[in-house]
Amino acid sequence: MRTVLIITGRYLPGYRDGGPVRSLINLTDTFGDEYDIRIMCLDRDHGDTKRYPGITLHEYNDVGKAKVWYTERFTEQAVMTLAADADVVYVCGPYSDYARTAMRLKKSGKIRALLYIAPMGSFSAGAYNIKGIKKRLYIKYMKLAGMFDNVTWSVTSAREEEELKAAVGTGSRCVIAADLPRSGTTQHTRVKRPYELKLIFISRISRKKNLSAIPEILEMSTSEHRIWLDIYGTEEDTEYLHECMKMLDDVQKSHPYFDWEYKGEADSGLVPDILAGYDAFLFPTLGENYGHVIAESLSSGCIPVISDTTPWTDLDERGCGYVCPCEDPSAFAEAIDELVSMSEEDIQIMRRSCYEYIEEVNRDSVKNSGYRKIFESGGYENGRDNERL
């Protein structure tokens, strides 16, 4: 059985990092019986000062189908020691201290296993432009230092490959391995009433997720019927959340038919059940390399109303959602107005399309997964031949 070492900021029982943690849970659930999956991560969740209860530091803990090594920090010695037993080292994100450590060790020959870096949506236009000067200087330095020379990038789509090569270089080696969705569907529990709409926004509260676009979208809605909006998400950027809350308060003052509430964090394991209690998921994100919460809205029968900056670009043609230009709030508003007027019978047709579509995606993503190509790729770069990717 081949051994895969995944290095990431956080894993279970953490949940505040949202999609990245969900990506790894789905990955280990799918491939944990075929491969020896080991995960190195921090010993506490995002923003916590205390470590997870019941874990053992600096040795492997059995967590689901993975072995998890919890640490306070990613030292060179620890990364090098764990990597020595791996056929493949897979690093989540290009900007972190552990990514720099892994690339530096690879360049110096102290990691012999193949090294893959997953950009995790870092190079989408929306994400790359946030603190863009700092990010571009970092990429320039890493290229000049030759840190990307021994790296293969694990991208989730041809689109993400194009974005990465535009930022890092056209000669970058890439393998496409689409994220794996959570399996199964969830029974929808909300009964849609005509001329009422219950919306949800559920994601990390950060500028990349573009919560601040929602007040403008609602202002442009021509509907004068009852609309509710519930917001779930970790306060990754508290200042930004307060800005959005003020704007939503202003909308509520001028639109008496509109109500909203911030519900706080959502446990990752409960997200499908939460989504099943809403008519539609409003998500004007600036960019997603996958978007697990979009997949989960589909599997819960909660109609996605999303921007065109994700891989889920065919929802309109499949009759299971709305894909709107990110820079055009009026398109989102038109989708909301259409949904408000729908009856339960109307929206049931879209829900059935959601279930059919996500089940098809689930089957294809596992059957044709690029992760097998990564995990089965040729062994050590020094010592035996490798598969050319």
Solvent accessible surface area in square Angstrom, and as a share of the most:
residue,aa,sasa,rsa
1,M,162,0.72
2,R,53,0.20
3,T,15,0.09
4,V,0,0.00
5,L,1,0.00
6,I,0,0.00
7,I,0,0.00
8,T,6,0.03
9,G,10,0.09
10,R,51,0.19
11,Y,4,0.01
12,L,53,0.26
13,P,72,0.45
14,G,0,0.00
15,Y,64,0.24
16,R,52,0.19
17,D,23,0.12
18,G,29,0.28
19,G,29,0.28
20,P,44,0.27
21,V,2,0.01
22,R,21,0.08
23,S,15,0.10
24,L,6,0.03
25,I,16,0.08
26,N,4,0.02
27,L,4,0.02
28,T,2,0.01
29,D,77,0.40
30,T,43,0.25
31,F,0,0.00
32,G,12,0.12
33,D,103,0.53
34,E,78,0.35
35,Y,8,0.03
36,D,22,0.11
37,I,2,0.01
38,R,50,0.18
39,I,0,0.00
40,M,0,0.00
41,C,0,0.00
42,L,38,0.19
43,D,1,0.01
44,R,67,0.24
45,D,7,0.04
46,H,62,0.28
47,G,72,0.69
48,D,54,0.28
49,T,118,0.68
50,K,167,0.71
51,R,108,0.39
52,Y,15,0.06
53,P,123,0.78
54,G,87,0.84
55,I,34,0.17
56,T,63,0.36
57,L,39,0.19
58,H,89,0.40
59,E,92,0.41
60,Y,62,0.23
61,N,24,0.12
62,D,125,0.65
63,V,32,0.19
64,G,78,0.75
65,K,90,0.38
66,A,4,0.03
67,K,79,0.34
68,V,0,0.00
69,W,44,0.15
70,Y,2,0.01
71,T,4,0.02
72,E,80,0.36
73,R,163,0.59
74,F,17,0.07
75,T,41,0.24
76,E,72,0.32
77,Q,114,0.51
78,A,23,0.18
79,V,0,0.00
80,M,52,0.23
81,T,69,0.40
82,L,10,0.05
83,A,3,0.03
84,A,71,0.55
85,D,92,0.48
86,A,1,0.01
87,D,25,0.13
88,V,0,0.00
89,V,0,0.00
90,Y,10,0.04
91,V,0,0.00
92,C,8,0.05
93,G,12,0.12
94,P,1,0.01
95,Y,59,0.22
96,S,30,0.20
97,D,75,0.39
98,Y,18,0.07
99,A,0,0.00
100,R,87,0.32
101,T,9,0.05
102,A,0,0.00
103,M,1,0.00
104,R,98,0.36
105,L,3,0.01
106,K,11,0.05
107,K,99,0.42
108,S,69,0.44
109,G,37,0.36
110,K,113,0.48
111,I,4,0.02
112,R,110,0.40
113,A,1,0.01
114,L,15,0.07
115,L,3,0.01
116,Y,1,0.00
117,I,0,0.00
118,A,4,0.03
119,P,1,0.00
120,M,47,0.21
121,G,2,0.02
122,S,16,0.10
123,F,7,0.03
124,S,9,0.06
125,A,71,0.55
126,G,14,0.13
127,A,6,0.05
128,Y,22,0.08
129,N,94,0.48
130,I,53,0.27
131,K,148,0.63
132,G,10,0.09
133,I,141,0.71
134,K,147,0.62
135,K,38,0.16
136,R,107,0.39
137,L,113,0.56
138,Y,38,0.14
139,I,4,0.02
140,K,127,0.54
141,Y,133,0.51
142,M,3,0.01
143,K,93,0.40
144,L,142,0.71
145,A,31,0.24
146,G,9,0.08
147,M,27,0.12
148,F,20,0.08
149,D,90,0.46
150,N,54,0.28
151,V,2,0.01
152,T,11,0.06
153,W,2,0.01
154,S,3,0.02
155,V,0,0.00
156,T,15,0.09
157,S,25,0.16
158,A,61,0.47
159,R,100,0.37
160,E,5,0.02
161,E,38,0.17
162,E,122,0.55
163,E,43,0.19
164,L,0,0.00
165,K,54,0.23
166,A,92,0.71
167,A,21,0.16
168,V,8,0.04
169,G,24,0.23
170,T,117,0.68
171,G,72,0.69
172,S,19,0.13
173,R,80,0.29
174,C,24,0.14
175,V,6,0.04
176,I,79,0.40
177,A,1,0.00
178,A,43,0.33
179,D,11,0.06
180,L,3,0.01
181,P,11,0.07
182,R,56,0.20
183,S,97,0.63
184,G,46,0.44
185,T,63,0.37
186,T,30,0.17
187,Q,148,0.66
188,H,18,0.08
189,T,102,0.59
190,R,43,0.16
191,V,100,0.57
192,K,3,0.01
193,R,147,0.53
194,P,71,0.45
195,Y,115,0.44
196,E,40,0.18
197,L,0,0.00
198,K,56,0.24
199,L,0,0.00
200,I,0,0.00
201,F,0,0.00
202,I,9,0.04
203,S,20,0.13
204,R,48,0.18
205,I,0,0.00
206,S,12,0.08
207,R,97,0.35
208,K,31,0.13
209,K,13,0.06
210,N,19,0.10
211,L,1,0.00
212,S,35,0.23
213,A,22,0.17
214,I,0,0.00
215,P,7,0.04
216,E,96,0.43
217,I,1,0.00
218,L,6,0.03
219,E,82,0.37
220,M,85,0.38
221,S,10,0.06
222,T,114,0.66
223,S,12,0.08
224,E,142,0.64
225,H,77,0.34
226,R,86,0.31
227,I,2,0.01
228,W,86,0.30
229,L,0,0.00
230,D,15,0.08
231,I,0,0.00
232,Y,30,0.11
233,G,5,0.05
234,T,18,0.10
235,E,77,0.34
236,E,67,0.30
237,D,40,0.21
238,T,60,0.35
239,E,119,0.54
240,Y,5,0.02
241,L,2,0.01
242,H,107,0.48
243,E,70,0.31
244,C,0,0.00
245,M,56,0.25
246,K,133,0.56
247,M,72,0.32
248,L,0,0.00
249,D,59,0.31
250,D,63,0.33
251,V,3,0.02
252,Q,60,0.27
253,K,164,0.70
254,S,69,0.44
255,H,28,0.13
256,P,112,0.71
257,Y,33,0.13
258,F,3,0.01
259,D,50,0.26
260,W,38,0.13
261,E,89,0.40
262,Y,49,0.19
263,K,90,0.38
264,G,17,0.17
265,E,70,0.31
266,A,19,0.14
267,D,73,0.38
268,S,22,0.14
269,G,44,0.43
270,L,98,0.49
271,V,15,0.08
272,P,11,0.07
273,D,88,0.46
274,I,35,0.18
275,L,0,0.00
276,A,1,0.01
277,G,20,0.19
278,Y,12,0.04
279,D,0,0.00
280,A,0,0.00
281,F,0,0.00
282,L,0,0.00
283,F,1,0.00
284,P,1,0.00
285,T,0,0.00
286,L,51,0.25
287,G,0,0.00
288,E,21,0.09
289,N,28,0.14
290,Y,15,0.06
291,G,6,0.06
292,H,11,0.05
293,V,22,0.13
294,I,0,0.00
295,A,2,0.02
296,E,10,0.05
297,S,0,0.00
298,L,0,0.00
299,S,8,0.05
300,S,0,0.00
301,G,0,0.00
302,C,0,0.00
303,I,0,0.00
304,P,0,0.00
305,V,0,0.00
306,I,0,0.00
307,S,0,0.00
308,D,52,0.27
309,T,27,0.15
310,T,1,0.01
311,P,53,0.34
312,W,9,0.03
313,T,74,0.43
314,D,40,0.21
315,L,0,0.00
316,D,75,0.39
317,E,145,0.65
318,R,89,0.33
319,G,34,0.33
320,C,0,0.00
321,G,3,0.03
322,Y,28,0.11
323,V,29,0.17
324,C,6,0.03
325,P,52,0.33
326,C,26,0.15
327,E,141,0.63
328,D,50,0.26
329,P,27,0.17
330,S,36,0.23
331,A,22,0.17
332,F,2,0.01
333,A,3,0.02
334,E,118,0.53
335,A,5,0.04
336,I,0,0.00
337,D,34,0.18
338,E,91,0.41
339,L,0,0.00
340,V,2,0.01
341,S,60,0.39
342,M,26,0.11
343,S,28,0.18
344,E,28,0.13
345,E,119,0.53
346,D,66,0.34
347,I,0,0.00
348,Q,71,0.32
349,I,102,0.52
350,M,22,0.10
351,R,15,0.06
352,R,129,0.47
353,S,26,0.17
354,C,0,0.00
355,Y,51,0.19
356,E,114,0.51
357,Y,14,0.05
358,I,1,0.00
359,E,76,0.34
360,E,61,0.27
361,V,34,0.19
362,N,21,0.11
363,R,154,0.56
364,D,68,0.35
365,S,19,0.12
366,V,58,0.33
367,K,159,0.67
368,N,106,0.54
369,S,13,0.09
370,G,13,0.12
371,Y,12,0.05
372,R,80,0.29
373,K,96,0.41
374,I,0,0.00
375,F,1,0.00
376,E,92,0.41
377,S,0,0.00
378,G,16,0.15
379,G,4,0.04
380,Y,49,0.19
381,E,60,0.27
382,N,83,0.43
383,G,75,0.72
384,R,127,0.46
385,D,136,0.70
386,N,48,0.25
387,E,75,0.33
388,R,204,0.75
389,L,56,0.28
